Amino acid sequence: MSNIDNVISLLESKIGRVVQVAERLYSDNEQLRQRVNELFGQLDAKSLEVKVLESKYQNLKLAKTLESSSGEVKDVKLQVNRMVREIDKCIALLNR
């Protein structure tokens, strides 16, 4: 019987180690899932930031074009500044 007891004891020990490894892997997996979600959130934020910056760039490009073709530079600059402030307000609202 001692041989069977040894085998059972060894089997229980190995099962215990497998359970510990499985629990650690589940924990690691959950942490990795959380990290992936964080990174996707950061990616979304950066994508939005890129879109906003592209919009600002287009506005500045338009302003530069209008500036070179018009004598009312001050009005064009004011309009562009208003657009930029509006975009900044939108960004601030999105960051809340």
C-alpha positions in Angstrom: 0.0 0.0 0.0 2.8 2.4 0.6 3.6 2.3 -3.1 0.1 3.4 -3.9 0.3 6.1 -1.2 3.5 7.4 -2.7 2.0 7.5 -6.2 -1.1 9.3 -4.9 1.0 11.7 -2.9 3.2 12.4 -6.0 0.1 12.9 -8.2 -1.5 15.3 -5.7 1.8 17.3 -5.6 1.9 17.5 -9.4 -1.8 18.5 -9.6 -1.2 21.2 -7.0 1.7 22.6 -9.1 -0.4 22.5 -12.3 -3.2 24.4 -10.5 -0.8 27.0 -9.3 0.6 27.5 -12.8 -2.9 27.7 -14.2 -3.9 30.3 -11.7 -0.7 32.3 -12.4 -1.4 32.1 -16.1 -5.0 33.3 -15.7 -3.8 36.2 -13.7 -1.1 37.1 -16.3 -3.7 36.8 -19.0 -6.0 39.2 -17.2 -3.2 41.7 -16.8 -2.4 41.4 -20.4 -6.0 42.0 -21.4 -6.1 45.1 -19.3 -2.9 46.3 -20.9 -4.3 45.7 -24.3 -7.4 47.7 -23.4 -5.3 50.6 -22.1 -3.2 50.6 -25.3 -6.3 50.6 -27.5 -7.6 53.5 -25.5 -4.3 55.4 -26.0 -4.4 54.5 -29.7 -7.9 55.9 -30.0 -6.8 59.1 -28.2 -3.8 59.5 -30.5 -5.9 58.9 -33.6 -8.3 61.7 -32.5 -5.3 63.9 -31.8 -3.9 63.2 -35.3 -7.3 64.1 -36.8 -7.4 67.4 -34.8 -3.9 68.3 -35.8 -4.6 67.5 -39.5 -7.6 69.8 -39.2 -5.5 72.5 -37.7 -3.0 72.0 -40.5 -5.6 72.3 -43.1 -7.0 75.5 -41.5 -3.5 77.0 -41.4 -2.9 76.0 -45.0 -6.2 77.7 -46.0 -5.3 80.8 -43.9 -1.9 81.0 -45.6 -3.5 80.7 -49.0 -6.1 83.4 -48.2 -3.4 85.6 -46.7 -1.4 85.6 -49.9 -4.4 86.4 -52.0 -6.2 88.9 -49.9 -5.5 92.2 -48.3 -7.6 91.4 -45.2 -5.0 89.4 -43.4 -6.2 90.4 -40.0 -9.7 89.1 -40.5 -8.5 85.8 -41.9 -6.1 85.4 -39.0 -9.0 86.1 -36.5 -11.2 83.6 -38.3 -8.5 80.9 -38.1 -7.8 81.7 -34.5 -11.5 81.3 -33.7 -11.5 77.9 -35.5 -8.4 76.8 -33.5 -10.0 77.8 -30.2 -13.2 75.9 -31.1 -11.1 72.8 -31.9 -9.3 73.2 -28.6 -12.6 73.4 -26.7 -13.7 70.2 -28.5 -10.6 68.5 -27.4 -11.0 69.6 -23.8 -14.6 68.3 -23.9 -13.4 65.0 -25.2 -10.7 64.6 -22.6 -13.3 64.9 -19.8 
